[in-house]
Amino acid sequence: MSGHQLVEPICVRVNDAARMIGIGRTKLYELISAGELETVKIGNATRVTTASLYGYVERRSKSN
């Protein structure tokens, strides 16, 4: 056993977050501005929490 484990990220880059839920960057920034997604600033970098991505998709799937 190598001891390597897959680690699921708790936050991702904006481009990756948009790709994860199948939208463009502009729409992603709209969702951030509307308070639908949570971000974390790490230095100059903005990261989107994966928990907020999962939560957003879950909320949207229940409203359909």
mmCIF file of the N, C-alpha and C atoms, coordinates in Angstrom:
data_MODEL
# 
_entry.id   MODEL 
# 
loop_
_atom_site.group_PDB 
_atom_site.id 
_atom_site.type_symbol 
_atom_site.label_atom_id 
_atom_site.label_alt_id 
_atom_site.label_comp_id 
_atom_site.label_asym_id 
_atom_site.label_entity_id 
_atom_site.label_seq_id 
_atom_site.pdbx_PDB_ins_code 
_atom_site.Cartn_x 
_atom_site.Cartn_y 
_atom_site.Cartn_z 
_atom_site.occupancy 
_atom_site.B_iso_or_equiv 
_atom_site.pdbx_formal_charge 
_atom_site.auth_seq_id 
_atom_site.auth_comp_id 
_atom_site.auth_asym_id 
_atom_site.auth_atom_id 
_atom_site.pdbx_PDB_model_num 
ATOM 1   N N  . MET A 1 1  ? 0.836   -1.164 0.000   1.00 0.00 ? 1  MET A N  1 
ATOM 2   C CA . MET A 1 1  ? 0.000   0.000  0.000   1.00 0.00 ? 1  MET A CA 1 
ATOM 3   C C  . MET A 1 1  ? 0.889   1.237  0.000   1.00 0.00 ? 1  MET A C  1 
ATOM 4   N N  . SER A 1 2  ? 0.629   2.162  -0.902  1.00 0.00 ? 2  SER A N  1 
ATOM 5   C CA . SER A 1 2  ? 1.522   3.302  -1.072  1.00 0.00 ? 2  SER A CA 1 
ATOM 6   C C  . SER A 1 2  ? 1.265   4.422  -0.072  1.00 0.00 ? 2  SER A C  1 
ATOM 7   N N  . GLY A 1 3  ? 0.118   4.453  0.563   1.00 0.00 ? 3  GLY A N  1 
ATOM 8   C CA . GLY A 1 3  ? -0.177  5.513  1.506   1.00 0.00 ? 3  GLY A CA 1 
ATOM 9   C C  . GLY A 1 3  ? -0.742  6.762  0.857   1.00 0.00 ? 3  GLY A C  1 
ATOM 10  N N  . HIS A 1 4  ? -0.838  6.778  -0.477  1.00 0.00 ? 4  HIS A N  1 
ATOM 11  C CA . HIS A 1 4  ? -1.417  7.922  -1.181  1.00 0.00 ? 4  HIS A CA 1 
ATOM 12  C C  . HIS A 1 4  ? -2.932  7.808  -1.173  1.00 0.00 ? 4  HIS A C  1 
ATOM 13  N N  . GLN A 1 5  ? -3.575  8.880  -0.764  1.00 0.00 ? 5  GLN A N  1 
ATOM 14  C CA . GLN A 1 5  ? -5.029  8.904  -0.755  1.00 0.00 ? 5  GLN A CA 1 
ATOM 15  C C  . GLN A 1 5  ? -5.488  10.079 -1.603  1.00 0.00 ? 5  GLN A C  1 
ATOM 16  N N  . LEU A 1 6  ? -6.602  9.888  -2.293  1.00 0.00 ? 6  LEU A N  1 
ATOM 17  C CA . LEU A 1 6  ? -7.189  10.991 -3.020  1.00 0.00 ? 6  LEU A CA 1 
ATOM 18  C C  . LEU A 1 6  ? -7.801  11.955 -2.021  1.00 0.00 ? 6  LEU A C  1 
ATOM 19  N N  . VAL A 1 7  ? -7.506  13.217 -2.194  1.00 0.00 ? 7  VAL A N  1 
ATOM 20  C CA . VAL A 1 7  ? -8.038  14.244 -1.308  1.00 0.00 ? 7  VAL A CA 1 
ATOM 21  C C  . VAL A 1 7  ? -8.970  15.122 -2.123  1.00 0.00 ? 7  VAL A C  1 
ATOM 22  N N  . GLU A 1 8  ? -10.211 15.193 -1.687  1.00 0.00 ? 8  GLU A N  1 
ATOM 23  C CA . GLU A 1 8  ? -11.175 16.053 -2.370  1.00 0.00 ? 8  GLU A CA 1 
ATOM 24  C C  . GLU A 1 8  ? -10.938 17.481 -1.910  1.00 0.00 ? 8  GLU A C  1 
ATOM 25  N N  . PRO A 1 9  ? -10.790 18.410 -2.856  1.00 0.00 ? 9  PRO A N  1 
ATOM 26  C CA . PRO A 1 9  ? -10.517 19.794 -2.462  1.00 0.00 ? 9  PRO A CA 1 
ATOM 27  C C  . PRO A 1 9  ? -11.717 20.429 -1.758  1.00 0.00 ? 9  PRO A C  1 
ATOM 28  N N  . ILE A 1 10 ? -11.444 21.338 -0.834  1.00 0.00 ? 10 ILE A N  1 
ATOM 29  C CA . ILE A 1 10 ? -12.516 22.063 -0.159  1.00 0.00 ? 10 ILE A CA 1 
ATOM 30  C C  . ILE A 1 10 ? -12.789 23.399 -0.841  1.00 0.00 ? 10 ILE A C  1 
ATOM 31  N N  . CYS A 1 11 ? -11.865 23.810 -1.710  1.00 0.00 ? 11 CYS A N  1 
ATOM 32  C CA . CYS A 1 11 ? -12.107 24.987 -2.531  1.00 0.00 ? 11 CYS A CA 1 
ATOM 33  C C  . CYS A 1 11 ? -11.350 24.829 -3.844  1.00 0.00 ? 11 CYS A C  1 
ATOM 34  N N  . VAL A 1 12 ? -11.877 25.486 -4.878  1.00 0.00 ? 12 VAL A N  1 
ATOM 35  C CA . VAL A 1 12 ? -11.318 25.345 -6.222  1.00 0.00 ? 12 VAL A CA 1 
ATOM 36  C C  . VAL A 1 12 ? -11.224 26.713 -6.885  1.00 0.00 ? 12 VAL A C  1 
ATOM 37  N N  . ARG A 1 13 ? -10.426 26.785 -7.941  1.00 0.00 ? 13 ARG A N  1 
ATOM 38  C CA . ARG A 1 13 ? -10.312 28.008 -8.726  1.00 0.00 ? 13 ARG A CA 1 
ATOM 39  C C  . ARG A 1 13 ? -11.640 28.324 -9.403  1.00 0.00 ? 13 ARG A C  1 
ATOM 40  N N  . VAL A 1 14 ? -11.814 29.594 -9.742  1.00 0.00 ? 14 VAL A N  1 
ATOM 41  C CA . VAL A 1 14 ? -13.047 30.044 -10.380 1.00 0.00 ? 14 VAL A CA 1 
ATOM 42  C C  . VAL A 1 14 ? -13.316 29.261 -11.660 1.00 0.00 ? 14 VAL A C  1 
ATOM 43  N N  . ASN A 1 15 ? -12.312 29.108 -12.508 1.00 0.00 ? 15 ASN A N  1 
ATOM 44  C CA . ASN A 1 15 ? -12.505 28.353 -13.759 1.00 0.00 ? 15 ASN A CA 1 
ATOM 45  C C  . ASN A 1 15 ? -12.947 26.925 -13.494 1.00 0.00 ? 15 ASN A C  1 
ATOM 46  N N  . ASP A 1 16 ? -12.340 26.298 -12.502 1.00 0.00 ? 16 ASP A N  1 
ATOM 47  C CA . ASP A 1 16 ? -12.689 24.918 -12.171 1.00 0.00 ? 16 ASP A CA 1 
ATOM 48  C C  . ASP A 1 16 ? -14.102 24.838 -11.592 1.00 0.00 ? 16 ASP A C  1 
ATOM 49  N N  . ALA A 1 17 ? -14.465 25.809 -10.765 1.00 0.00 ? 17 ALA A N  1 
ATOM 50  C CA . ALA A 1 17 ? -15.815 25.830 -10.186 1.00 0.00 ? 17 ALA A CA 1 
ATOM 51  C C  . ALA A 1 17 ? -16.864 25.952 -11.285 1.00 0.00 ? 17 ALA A C  1 
ATOM 52  N N  . ALA A 1 18 ? -16.624 26.841 -12.246 1.00 0.00 ? 18 ALA A N  1 
ATOM 53  C CA . ALA A 1 18 ? -17.560 27.018 -13.361 1.00 0.00 ? 18 ALA A CA 1 
ATOM 54  C C  . ALA A 1 18 ? -17.688 25.719 -14.156 1.00 0.00 ? 18 ALA A C  1 
ATOM 55  N N  . ARG A 1 19 ? -16.563 25.085 -14.412 1.00 0.00 ? 19 ARG A N  1 
ATOM 56  C CA . ARG A 1 19 ? -16.562 23.821 -15.167 1.00 0.00 ? 19 ARG A CA 1 
ATOM 57  C C  . ARG A 1 19 ? -17.284 22.722 -14.397 1.00 0.00 ? 19 ARG A C  1 
ATOM 58  N N  . MET A 1 20 ? -17.127 22.695 -13.082 1.00 0.00 ? 20 MET A N  1 
ATOM 59  C CA . MET A 1 20 ? -17.754 21.650 -12.255 1.00 0.00 ? 20 MET A CA 1 
ATOM 60  C C  . MET A 1 20 ? -19.268 21.672 -12.362 1.00 0.00 ? 20 MET A C  1 
ATOM 61  N N  . ILE A 1 21 ? -19.869 22.872 -12.465 1.00 0.00 ? 21 ILE A N  1 
ATOM 62  C CA . ILE A 1 21 ? -21.328 22.930 -12.532 1.00 0.00 ? 21 ILE A CA 1 
ATOM 63  C C  . ILE A 1 21 ? -21.832 23.295 -13.922 1.00 0.00 ? 21 ILE A C  1 
ATOM 64  N N  . GLY A 1 22 ? -20.928 23.370 -14.889 1.00 0.00 ? 22 GLY A N  1 
ATOM 65  C CA . GLY A 1 22 ? -21.330 23.522 -16.285 1.00 0.00 ? 22 GLY A CA 1 
ATOM 66  C C  . GLY A 1 22 ? -21.824 24.900 -16.680 1.00 0.00 ? 22 GLY A C  1 
ATOM 67  N N  . ILE A 1 23 ? -21.206 25.946 -16.106 1.00 0.00 ? 23 ILE A N  1 
ATOM 68  C CA . ILE A 1 23 ? -21.582 27.311 -16.462 1.00 0.00 ? 23 ILE A CA 1 
ATOM 69  C C  . ILE A 1 23 ? -20.328 28.092 -16.833 1.00 0.00 ? 23 ILE A C  1 
ATOM 70  N N  . GLY A 1 24 ? -20.514 29.279 -17.349 1.00 0.00 ? 24 GLY A N  1 
ATOM 71  C CA . GLY A 1 24 ? -19.387 30.139 -17.684 1.00 0.00 ? 24 GLY A CA 1 
ATOM 72  C C  . GLY A 1 24 ? -18.924 30.955 -16.487 1.00 0.00 ? 24 GLY A C  1 
ATOM 73  N N  . ARG A 1 25 ? -17.764 31.579 -16.646 1.00 0.00 ? 25 ARG A N  1 
ATOM 74  C CA . ARG A 1 25 ? -17.198 32.401 -15.568 1.00 0.00 ? 25 ARG A CA 1 
ATOM 75  C C  . ARG A 1 25 ? -18.106 33.576 -15.208 1.00 0.00 ? 25 ARG A C  1 
ATOM 76  N N  . THR A 1 26 ? -18.700 34.213 -16.217 1.00 0.00 ? 26 THR A N  1 
ATOM 77  C CA . THR A 1 26 ? -19.562 35.364 -15.965 1.00 0.00 ? 26 THR A CA 1 
ATOM 78  C C  . THR A 1 26 ? -20.734 34.972 -15.084 1.00 0.00 ? 26 THR A C  1 
ATOM 79  N N  . LYS A 1 27 ? -21.388 33.869 -15.396 1.00 0.00 ? 27 LYS A N  1 
ATOM 80  C CA . LYS A 1 27 ? -22.512 33.389 -14.592 1.00 0.00 ? 27 LYS A CA 1 
ATOM 81  C C  . LYS A 1 27 ? -22.043 33.018 -13.193 1.00 0.00 ? 27 LYS A C  1 
ATOM 82  N N  . LEU A 1 28 ? -20.872 32.421 -13.093 1.00 0.00 ? 28 LEU A N  1 
ATOM 83  C CA . LEU A 1 28 ? -20.344 32.060 -11.784 1.00 0.00 ? 28 LEU A CA 1 
ATOM 84  C C  . LEU A 1 28 ? -20.150 33.309 -10.931 1.00 0.00 ? 28 LEU A C  1 
ATOM 85  N N  . TYR A 1 29 ? -19.573 34.355 -11.504 1.00 0.00 ? 29 TYR A N  1 
ATOM 86  C CA . TYR A 1 29 ? -19.387 35.603 -10.761 1.00 0.00 ? 29 TYR A CA 1 
ATOM 87  C C  . TYR A 1 29 ? -20.726 36.227 -10.375 1.00 0.00 ? 29 TYR A C  1 
ATOM 88  N N  . GLU A 1 30 ? -21.742 36.072 -11.218 1.00 0.00 ? 30 GLU A N  1 
ATOM 89  C CA . GLU A 1 30 ? -23.084 36.546 -10.873 1.00 0.00 ? 30 GLU A CA 1 
ATOM 90  C C  . GLU A 1 30 ? -23.609 35.802 -9.637  1.00 0.00 ? 30 GLU A C  1 
ATOM 91  N N  . LEU A 1 31 ? -23.405 34.500 -9.602  1.00 0.00 ? 31 LEU A N  1 
ATOM 92  C CA . LEU A 1 31 ? -23.851 33.699 -8.461  1.00 0.00 ? 31 LEU A CA 1 
ATOM 93  C C  . LEU A 1 31 ? -23.096 34.082 -7.187  1.00 0.00 ? 31 LEU A C  1 
ATOM 94  N N  . ILE A 1 32 ? -21.817 34.391 -7.331  1.00 0.00 ? 32 ILE A N  1 
ATOM 95  C CA . ILE A 1 32 ? -21.032 34.834 -6.174  1.00 0.00 ? 32 ILE A CA 1 
ATOM 96  C C  . ILE A 1 32 ? -21.576 36.162 -5.673  1.00 0.00 ? 32 ILE A C  1 
ATOM 97  N N  . SER A 1 33 ? -21.813 37.089 -6.593  1.00 0.00 ? 33 SER A N  1 
ATOM 98  C CA . SER A 1 33 ? -22.334 38.418 -6.215  1.00 0.00 ? 33 SER A CA 1 
ATOM 99  C C  . SER A 1 33 ? -23.704 38.332 -5.560  1.00 0.00 ? 33 SER A C  1 
ATOM 100 N N  . ALA A 1 34 ? -24.512 37.368 -6.005  1.00 0.00 ? 34 ALA A N  1 
ATOM 101 C CA . ALA A 1 34 ? -25.858 37.187 -5.455  1.00 0.00 ? 34 ALA A CA 1 
ATOM 102 C C  . ALA A 1 34 ? -25.837 36.445 -4.117  1.00 0.00 ? 34 ALA A C  1 
ATOM 103 N N  . GLY A 1 35 ? -24.660 36.000 -3.679  1.00 0.00 ? 35 GLY A N  1 
ATOM 104 C CA . GLY A 1 35 ? -24.563 35.283 -2.413  1.00 0.00 ? 35 GLY A CA 1 
ATOM 105 C C  . GLY A 1 35 ? -24.922 33.812 -2.513  1.00 0.00 ? 35 GLY A C  1 
ATOM 106 N N  . GLU A 1 36 ? -25.031 33.301 -3.733  1.00 0.00 ? 36 GLU A N  1 
ATOM 107 C CA . GLU A 1 36 ? -25.381 31.886 -3.933  1.00 0.00 ? 36 GLU A CA 1 
ATOM 108 C C  . GLU A 1 36 ? -24.189 30.960 -3.708  1.00 0.00 ? 36 GLU A C  1 
ATOM 109 N N  . LEU A 1 37 ? -22.977 31.486 -3.924  1.00 0.00 ? 37 LEU A N  1 
ATOM 110 C CA . LEU A 1 37 ? -21.765 30.692 -3.752  1.00 0.00 ? 37 LEU A CA 1 
ATOM 111 C C  . LEU A 1 37 ? -20.824 31.410 -2.801  1.00 0.00 ? 37 LEU A C  1 
ATOM 112 N N  . GLU A 1 38 ? -20.110 30.635 -1.992  1.00 0.00 ? 38 GLU A N  1 
ATOM 113 C CA . GLU A 1 38 ? -19.156 31.193 -1.039  1.00 0.00 ? 38 GLU A CA 1 
ATOM 114 C C  . GLU A 1 38 ? -17.751 31.152 -1.618  1.00 0.00 ? 38 GLU A C  1 
ATOM 115 N N  . THR A 1 39 ? -17.011 32.219 -1.351  1.00 0.00 ? 39 THR A N  1 
ATOM 116 C CA . THR A 1 39 ? -15.628 32.277 -1.796  1.00 0.00 ? 39 THR A CA 1 
ATOM 117 C C  . THR A 1 39 ? -14.706 32.487 -0.609  1.00 0.00 ? 39 THR A C  1 
ATOM 118 N N  . VAL A 1 40 ? -13.442 32.169 -0.841  1.00 0.00 ? 40 VAL A N  1 
ATOM 119 C CA . VAL A 1 40 ? -12.386 32.366 0.141   1.00 0.00 ? 40 VAL A CA 1 
ATOM 120 C C  . VAL A 1 40 ? -11.249 33.079 -0.582  1.00 0.00 ? 40 VAL A C  1 
ATOM 121 N N  . LYS A 1 41 ? -10.732 34.134 0.024   1.00 0.00 ? 41 LYS A N  1 
ATOM 122 C CA . LYS A 1 41 ? -9.561  34.815 -0.529  1.00 0.00 ? 41 LYS A CA 1 
ATOM 123 C C  . LYS A 1 41 ? -8.321  34.232 0.131   1.00 0.00 ? 41 LYS A C  1 
ATOM 124 N N  . ILE A 1 42 ? -7.391  33.805 -0.694  1.00 0.00 ? 42 ILE A N  1 
ATOM 125 C CA . ILE A 1 42 ? -6.109  33.299 -0.212  1.00 0.00 ? 42 ILE A CA 1 
ATOM 126 C C  . ILE A 1 42 ? -5.054  34.139 -0.925  1.00 0.00 ? 42 ILE A C  1 
ATOM 127 N N  . GLY A 1 43 ? -4.540  35.117 -0.226  1.00 0.00 ? 43 GLY A N  1 
ATOM 128 C CA . GLY A 1 43 ? -3.674  36.095 -0.873  1.00 0.00 ? 43 GLY A CA 1 
ATOM 129 C C  . GLY A 1 43 ? -4.506  36.875 -1.882  1.00 0.00 ? 43 GLY A C  1 
ATOM 130 N N  . ASN A 1 44 ? -4.051  36.915 -3.120  1.00 0.00 ? 44 ASN A N  1 
ATOM 131 C CA . ASN A 1 44 ? -4.809  37.571 -4.190  1.00 0.00 ? 44 ASN A CA 1 
ATOM 132 C C  . ASN A 1 44 ? -5.771  36.621 -4.897  1.00 0.00 ? 44 ASN A C  1 
ATOM 133 N N  . ALA A 1 45 ? -5.686  35.342 -4.572  1.00 0.00 ? 45 ALA A N  1 
ATOM 134 C CA . ALA A 1 45 ? -6.482  34.328 -5.269  1.00 0.00 ? 45 ALA A CA 1 
ATOM 135 C C  . ALA A 1 45 ? -7.868  34.194 -4.653  1.00 0.00 ? 45 ALA A C  1 
ATOM 136 N N  . THR A 1 46 ? -8.859  34.084 -5.520  1.00 0.00 ? 46 THR A N  1 
ATOM 137 C CA . THR A 1 46 ? -10.230 33.807 -5.079  1.00 0.00 ? 46 THR A CA 1 
ATOM 138 C C  . THR A 1 46 ? -10.521 32.341 -5.342  1.00 0.00 ? 46 THR A C  1 
ATOM 139 N N  . ARG A 1 47 ? -11.005 31.663 -4.330  1.00 0.00 ? 47 ARG A N  1 
ATOM 140 C CA . ARG A 1 47 ? -11.386 30.259 -4.463  1.00 0.00 ? 47 ARG A CA 1 
ATOM 141 C C  . ARG A 1 47 ? -12.850 30.109 -4.071  1.00 0.00 ? 47 ARG A C  1 
ATOM 142 N N  . VAL A 1 48 ? -13.535 29.184 -4.734  1.00 0.00 ? 48 VAL A N  1 
ATOM 143 C CA . VAL A 1 48 ? -14.934 28.890 -4.454  1.00 0.00 ? 48 VAL A CA 1 
ATOM 144 C C  . VAL A 1 48 ? -14.976 27.606 -3.636  1.00 0.00 ? 48 VAL A C  1 
ATOM 145 N N  . THR A 1 49 ? -15.748 27.612 -2.553  1.00 0.00 ? 49 THR A N  1 
ATOM 146 C CA . THR A 1 49 ? -15.820 26.406 -1.733  1.00 0.00 ? 49 THR A CA 1 
ATOM 147 C C  . THR A 1 49 ? -16.639 25.333 -2.459  1.00 0.00 ? 49 THR A C  1 
ATOM 148 N N  . THR A 1 50 ? -16.156 24.114 -2.401  1.00 0.00 ? 50 THR A N  1 
ATOM 149 C CA . THR A 1 50 ? -16.889 23.026 -3.043  1.00 0.00 ? 50 THR A CA 1 
ATOM 150 C C  . THR A 1 50 ? -18.202 22.767 -2.317  1.00 0.00 ? 50 THR A C  1 
ATOM 151 N N  . ALA A 1 51 ? -18.237 23.009 -1.009  1.00 0.00 ? 51 ALA A N  1 
ATOM 152 C CA . ALA A 1 51 ? -19.487 22.830 -0.262  1.00 0.00 ? 51 ALA A CA 1 
ATOM 153 C C  . ALA A 1 51 ? -20.577 23.741 -0.817  1.00 0.00 ? 51 ALA A C  1 
ATOM 154 N N  . SER A 1 52 ? -20.217 24.989 -1.166  1.00 0.00 ? 52 SER A N  1 
ATOM 155 C CA . SER A 1 52 ? -21.222 25.895 -1.710  1.00 0.00 ? 52 SER A CA 1 
ATOM 156 C C  . SER A 1 52 ? -21.653 25.475 -3.110  1.00 0.00 ? 52 SER A C  1 
ATOM 157 N N  . LEU A 1 53 ? -20.738 24.881 -3.874  1.00 0.00 ? 53 LEU A N  1 
ATOM 158 C CA . LEU A 1 53 ? -21.110 24.370 -5.208  1.00 0.00 ? 53 LEU A CA 1 
ATOM 159 C C  . LEU A 1 53 ? -22.110 23.225 -5.077  1.00 0.00 ? 53 LEU A C  1 
ATOM 160 N N  . TYR A 1 54 ? -21.810 22.272 -4.195  1.00 0.00 ? 54 TYR A N  1 
ATOM 161 C CA . TYR A 1 54 ? -22.722 21.153 -3.979  1.00 0.00 ? 54 TYR A CA 1 
ATOM 162 C C  . TYR A 1 54 ? -24.069 21.644 -3.452  1.00 0.00 ? 54 TYR A C  1 
ATOM 163 N N  . GLY A 1 55 ? -24.021 22.602 -2.527  1.00 0.00 ? 55 GLY A N  1 
ATOM 164 C CA . GLY A 1 55 ? -25.252 23.150 -1.965  1.00 0.00 ? 55 GLY A CA 1 
ATOM 165 C C  . GLY A 1 55 ? -26.099 23.856 -3.008  1.00 0.00 ? 55 GLY A C  1 
ATOM 166 N N  . TYR A 1 56 ? -25.460 24.614 -3.876  1.00 0.00 ? 56 TYR A N  1 
ATOM 167 C CA . TYR A 1 56 ? -26.185 25.325 -4.931  1.00 0.00 ? 56 TYR A CA 1 
ATOM 168 C C  . TYR A 1 56 ? -26.889 24.337 -5.855  1.00 0.00 ? 56 TYR A C  1 
ATOM 169 N N  . VAL A 1 57 ? -26.169 23.316 -6.295  1.00 0.00 ? 57 VAL A N  1 
ATOM 170 C CA . VAL A 1 57 ? -26.758 22.325 -7.200  1.00 0.00 ? 57 VAL A CA 1 
ATOM 171 C C  . VAL A 1 57 ? -27.897 21.591 -6.494  1.00 0.00 ? 57 VAL A C  1 
ATOM 172 N N  . GLU A 1 58 ? -27.726 21.283 -5.237  1.00 0.00 ? 58 GLU A N  1 
ATOM 173 C CA . GLU A 1 58 ? -28.774 20.605 -4.465  1.00 0.00 ? 58 GLU A CA 1 
ATOM 174 C C  . GLU A 1 58 ? -30.032 21.486 -4.365  1.00 0.00 ? 58 GLU A C  1 
ATOM 175 N N  . ARG A 1 59 ? -29.839 22.754 -4.055  1.00 0.00 ? 59 ARG A N  1 
ATOM 176 C CA . ARG A 1 59 ? -30.987 23.668 -3.970  1.00 0.00 ? 59 ARG A CA 1 
ATOM 177 C C  . ARG A 1 59 ? -31.701 23.803 -5.310  1.00 0.00 ? 59 ARG A C  1 
ATOM 178 N N  . ARG A 1 60 ? -30.937 23.877 -6.382  1.00 0.00 ? 60 ARG A N  1 
ATOM 179 C CA . ARG A 1 60 ? -31.511 24.015 -7.717  1.00 0.00 ? 60 ARG A CA 1 
ATOM 180 C C  . ARG A 1 60 ? -32.269 22.742 -8.128  1.00 0.00 ? 60 ARG A C  1 
ATOM 181 N N  . SER A 1 61 ? -31.758 21.586 -7.745  1.00 0.00 ? 61 SER A N  1 
ATOM 182 C CA . SER A 1 61 ? -32.404 20.337 -8.134  1.00 0.00 ? 61 SER A CA 1 
ATOM 183 C C  . SER A 1 61 ? -33.724 20.155 -7.390  1.00 0.00 ? 61 SER A C  1 
ATOM 184 N N  . LYS A 1 62 ? -33.837 20.687 -6.194  1.00 0.00 ? 62 LYS A N  1 
ATOM 185 C CA . LYS A 1 62 ? -35.082 20.586 -5.427  1.00 0.00 ? 62 LYS A CA 1 
ATOM 186 C C  . LYS A 1 62 ? -36.138 21.544 -5.939  1.00 0.00 ? 62 LYS A C  1 
ATOM 187 N N  . SER A 1 63 ? -35.722 22.635 -6.582  1.00 0.00 ? 63 SER A N  1 
ATOM 188 C CA . SER A 1 63 ? -36.703 23.634 -7.056  1.00 0.00 ? 63 SER A CA 1 
ATOM 189 C C  . SER A 1 63 ? -37.272 23.285 -8.427  1.00 0.00 ? 63 SER A C  1 
ATOM 190 N N  . ASN A 1 64 ? -36.753 22.243 -9.049  1.00 0.00 ? 64 ASN A N  1 
ATOM 191 C CA . ASN A 1 64 ? -37.249 21.844 -10.383 1.00 0.00 ? 64 ASN A CA 1 
ATOM 192 C C  . ASN A 1 64 ? -38.423 20.903 -10.285 1.00 0.00 ? 64 ASN A C  1 
# 
